Amino acid sequence: MAQYTEDEFDAQFVPIDPPSGEQLWTMDEIIAGGIPFYRVWTYVESDGGLYYLSGIHYVNRMDPVETYMVTEHEPPERETHEVTLFEPGEDDEDEGA
């Protein structure tokens, strides 16, 4: 599985704002816009972390409606790609300083 930081993701895949003006897309917006599913990423929570996973996923989605990110560019290979938005323990390091 290929992994990216949020900055790497933004630079390489270029997120597109949905027509609603919200941060994430709904499946209805994706279908109405004729967006190819290989340019869709799912916003998920897993083990306390927040991620975008390439493709459409139903398990661990953050919201049943507005859950998807659409990008201008597709992942280079048809395998799962992961973007780390937050991992447990990231903020914990700052608390001890």
C-alpha positions in Angstrom: 0.0 0.0 0.0 1.4 3.4 -1.0 1.3 6.0 1.8 1.3 9.8 1.7 1.2 12.7 4.0 -1.6 15.2 3.5 0.7 17.7 1.9 2.1 15.0 -0.5 -1.5 14.0 -1.4 -2.6 17.6 -2.1 0.4 18.2 -4.4 0.3 14.9 -6.3 -3.4 14.3 -6.7 -4.9 17.9 -6.4 -8.3 17.7 -4.5 -11.3 19.2 -6.2 -14.0 21.1 -4.2 -17.5 19.6 -4.4 -20.3 21.7 -6.0 -21.9 22.1 -2.5 -18.9 24.1 -1.3 -18.4 21.6 1.5 -15.0 19.9 2.1 -16.1 16.4 1.2 -18.3 15.0 -1.6 -21.5 13.0 -1.4 -22.0 9.9 -3.6 -24.9 11.8 -5.3 -22.6 14.6 -6.3 -20.0 12.1 -7.6 -22.6 10.3 -9.7 -24.3 13.5 -10.9 -20.9 14.9 -11.9 -19.9 11.8 -13.8 -16.7 11.5 -11.7 -14.8 8.3 -12.4 -14.6 6.1 -9.3 -10.8 5.7 -9.6 -10.5 9.4 -8.7 -12.5 9.0 -5.5 -11.0 8.7 -2.0 -12.9 7.7 1.1 -12.5 9.5 4.4 -12.1 6.8 7.1 -11.3 6.4 10.8 -9.3 3.4 11.9 -7.7 2.8 15.3 -8.2 6.4 16.3 -6.4 7.8 13.1 -8.0 9.7 10.2 -7.2 8.7 6.6 -8.2 9.0 3.0 -8.1 5.6 1.2 -8.2 5.5 -2.6 -11.4 4.1 -3.9 -14.9 3.7 -2.4 -15.0 2.0 1.0 -18.0 1.4 3.3 -16.3 0.1 6.4 -15.0 2.8 8.9 -16.4 5.7 6.8 -16.5 8.9 8.9 -20.0 10.0 7.7 -22.6 8.0 5.8 -23.3 10.9 3.4 -20.4 13.4 3.0 -17.5 11.0 3.0 -15.5 11.3 -0.2 -12.7 13.3 -1.7 -12.3 13.7 -5.4 -9.0 14.5 -7.1 -7.9 15.7 -10.5 -5.4 12.8 -10.8 -5.9 9.1 -10.2 -3.4 7.0 -8.2 -0.6 5.7 -10.4 -1.5 2.0 -9.8 -4.8 0.3 -9.1 -3.9 -0.6 -5.5 -5.0 1.0 -2.3 -3.3 4.3 -1.4 -3.5 5.8 2.1 -3.2 9.4 3.1 -2.5 10.0 6.8 -4.5 13.0 8.1 -4.1 12.2 11.9 -2.6 9.3 13.8 -3.1 8.7 17.5 -0.2 10.0 19.5 0.8 12.9 17.2 -0.5 15.5 19.7 0.8 13.5 22.7 4.4 14.4 21.8 3.7 18.1 22.2 2.1 17.8 25.6 5.3 16.6 27.3 7.3 19.6 26.2 
